[in-house]
Amino acid sequence: MTPAFEQDVVKAIECLRNIEREWEGRASIMKLKDADYNWRQMEWWGFYFEWLCFPNLRNAGFEIPGEQFASTVFDARRSINWDLKAHAIKTHSHKAILNDVSATKASIKLHGSHGIMIAVCDVTYNDINRTFQTWHTALKGGHSPYEIGRINRTSVSRYRKTHASLVEIIFVELTSGNIDRLSTYRQGRNSNGQPRPHKYMIDIDDLPDDCFLTLRF
């Protein structure tokens, strides 16, 4: 691990050690709404993690957001750029989609490495009667165009996560020496029909011991 990565992780652990760890869906979404920060998103818990981290990271000397490469803006930067992600423990796959391939490579080339903070959470799907989903839809003022399209296709919507418990934060370092171990994720197309850039994908169960540190709660 590079000194820059280790220095950033030390600072991040100092400021994130005591953040809120139990995230109740409705209360969390209302906090995001009051802050006008991604409160309409179905995966609210990932954005709630970001929202909790940002003021603490600023206090530890991180810039929010980080640097921009083409159209990609990273979440934070101190010595290196950082992406913040959230991942559920109880899933069949522990692969997490990261950011744009070319932007990540450019960040590594500029700083020598690139960091990922992954919030690993135990999530609850307690919405059998869709009451949480109905509440969130009403709060948003109705269905989005995407949801309307799904309904018209008679596609079944996934159950919403109603609660998340933060178990650990994994800090992963990507370098020119390990980036080629990652697989890539082919996205669909933008609304204008143009293909979206490929993103990296990381398998949390297959991280080399020398590329990550962990903050457990």
C-alpha positions in Angstrom: 0.0 0.0 0.0 1.3 3.5 -0.8 1.9 6.1 1.9 -0.7 8.4 0.4 -3.4 5.7 0.6 -2.4 4.8 4.2 -2.4 8.5 5.3 -5.8 9.0 3.9 -7.2 5.9 5.5 -5.8 6.9 8.9 -7.6 10.3 8.6 -10.8 8.7 7.4 -11.0 6.1 10.2 -10.4 8.9 12.8 -13.4 10.9 11.5 -15.8 8.0 10.6 -15.3 5.8 13.6 -18.3 7.2 15.4 -20.8 7.9 12.6 -24.4 6.8 12.8 -24.6 3.0 12.1 -28.4 2.2 12.2 -30.2 3.7 9.2 -34.0 3.5 9.4 -35.4 4.0 5.9 -38.1 6.7 6.4 -36.1 8.8 8.8 -33.0 8.6 6.6 -34.9 9.6 3.5 -36.4 12.6 5.2 -33.0 13.7 6.3 -31.8 13.4 2.7 -34.9 15.3 1.6 -34.2 18.1 4.0 -30.6 18.3 2.7 -31.9 18.0 -0.9 -29.5 15.2 -1.5 -30.6 12.2 -3.7 -33.6 11.5 -1.5 -35.7 10.2 -4.5 -33.3 7.3 -5.1 -34.5 3.7 -4.6 -31.1 2.8 -3.1 -31.4 5.5 -0.5 -29.0 3.8 1.9 -26.0 4.2 -0.4 -26.6 7.9 -0.7 -27.2 8.2 3.1 -23.8 6.7 3.7 -22.3 9.4 1.4 -24.3 12.1 3.2 -23.1 10.9 6.6 -19.5 10.8 5.5 -19.0 14.0 3.6 -19.0 16.5 6.6 -16.8 14.3 8.6 -14.3 13.8 5.7 -14.2 17.6 5.2 -13.2 18.0 8.8 -10.4 15.6 8.1 -9.0 17.6 5.2 -10.8 15.8 2.3 -12.1 17.9 -0.6 -15.8 17.2 -1.4 -16.2 16.4 -4.3 -12.9 15.1 -5.6 -11.3 15.7 -9.0 -13.1 15.5 -12.3 -11.9 13.5 -15.3 -14.0 14.1 -18.4 -17.6 13.7 -17.2 -16.7 11.7 -14.1 -16.4 13.5 -10.7 -15.1 11.4 -7.8 -16.7 11.7 -4.4 -13.7 12.9 -2.4 -10.0 13.7 -2.5 -7.2 14.1 0.0 -3.9 12.7 -1.1 -5.7 10.6 -3.7 -9.2 10.5 -5.2 -11.9 8.4 -3.5 -15.2 6.8 -4.4 -17.8 5.9 -1.8 -20.0 2.8 -2.3 -22.4 0.7 -0.2 -22.8 -3.0 -0.4 -25.3 -5.5 1.2 -23.9 -8.5 3.1 -26.7 -10.9 2.3 -26.5 -11.2 -1.4 -25.6 -14.1 -3.8 -22.8 -12.0 -5.3 -20.4 -9.7 -3.6 -19.4 -7.9 -6.7 -19.7 -4.1 -6.6 -19.8 -1.7 -9.6 -17.3 1.0 -9.3 -16.6 4.0 -11.5 -15.7 4.8 -15.1 -12.7 2.8 -16.4 -10.9 5.6 -18.2 -11.4 8.1 -15.3 -10.2 5.6 -12.7 -7.0 4.9 -14.8 -6.5 8.7 -15.2 -6.8 9.1 -11.4 -4.2 6.4 -10.8 -1.8 7.8 -13.3 -2.0 11.3 -11.7 -1.7 10.2 -8.0 -0.2 6.7 -8.1 -3.4 5.1 -6.7 -7.1 5.5 -6.3 -9.3 4.7 -3.2 -12.6 3.1 -2.7 -14.6 3.3 0.6 -17.1 0.5 0.7 -19.8 0.5 3.4 -20.7 -3.1 4.1 -24.3 -3.2 5.5 -26.7 -5.8 6.9 -30.0 -4.6 5.2 -33.6 -5.4 5.9 -36.3 -6.0 3.2 -39.4 -5.5 5.4 -41.8 -4.3 2.8 -43.9 -7.3 1.8 -47.1 -5.1 1.5 -45.1 -2.4 -0.4 -46.1 0.2 2.3 -42.6 1.7 2.3 -42.4 1.8 -1.4 -45.9 3.4 -1.6 -44.8 6.0 1.0 -41.6 6.8 -0.9 -43.4 7.1 -4.2 -46.0 9.5 -2.7 -43.3 11.6 -1.1 -41.7 11.9 -4.6 -45.0 13.1 -6.1 -45.7 9.9 -8.0 -43.9 7.5 -10.3 -40.8 8.5 -12.3 -40.8 8.0 -16.1 -38.5 5.0 -15.5 -41.0 3.5 -13.1 -43.9 4.2 -15.4 -42.0 2.4 -18.2 -41.4 -0.6 -15.9 -45.1 -0.7 -15.0 -46.0 -0.6 -18.7 -43.7 -3.5 -19.3 -45.3 -5.4 -16.4 -41.9 -5.8 -14.9 -41.9 -6.6 -11.2 -40.2 -4.0 -9.0 -37.6 -5.2 -6.4 -38.5 -5.0 -2.7 -37.1 -1.9 -1.1 -34.6 -1.9 1.7 -36.3 -0.5 4.8 -33.3 -0.5 7.2 -29.5 -0.8 7.0 -27.0 -1.5 9.7 -23.4 -0.5 9.0 -21.1 -3.4 9.8 -17.7 -2.3 8.4 -16.1 0.1 6.0 -13.5 -1.4 3.6 -10.8 0.9 2.2 -9.5 -0.5 -1.1 -6.5 0.8 -3.0 -6.4 0.5 -6.8 -3.0 0.9 -8.5 -1.5 0.2 -11.9 -0.3 -3.1 -10.4 -3.7 -4.5 -9.5 -6.3 -2.6 -11.6 -6.1 -5.3 -14.4 -7.4 -7.9 -11.9 -10.8 -6.2 -11.9 -13.5 -7.1 -14.4 -15.5 -4.5 -16.3 -19.2 -3.8 -16.4 -20.8 -3.0 -19.7 -23.5 -0.4 -19.1 -26.5 0.3 -21.4 -27.1 3.4 -23.4 -27.8 7.0 -22.5 -31.2 8.6 -23.4 -29.6 9.9 -26.6 -28.8 6.3 -27.7 -25.0 6.7 -27.2 -23.3 3.8 -25.3 -22.3 4.6 -21.7 -18.7 4.1 -20.7 -17.6 0.8 -19.1 -17.2 0.7 -15.4 -14.9 -1.4 -13.2 -16.4 -4.1 -11.0 -14.7 -5.4 -7.8 -15.3 -8.7 -6.0 -15.2 -8.0 -2.3 -14.7 -11.7 -1.5 -11.5 -11.8 -3.7 -9.5 -8.8 -2.5 -5.8 -9.3 -2.2 -4.6 -8.9 1.4 -2.1 -6.1 0.5 -4.7 -3.7 -1.1 -7.3 -3.0 1.6 -7.8 -2.0 5.3 -11.0 -2.4 7.3 -12.8 -0.4 9.9 -15.1 -2.7 11.8 -17.9 -1.5 14.1 
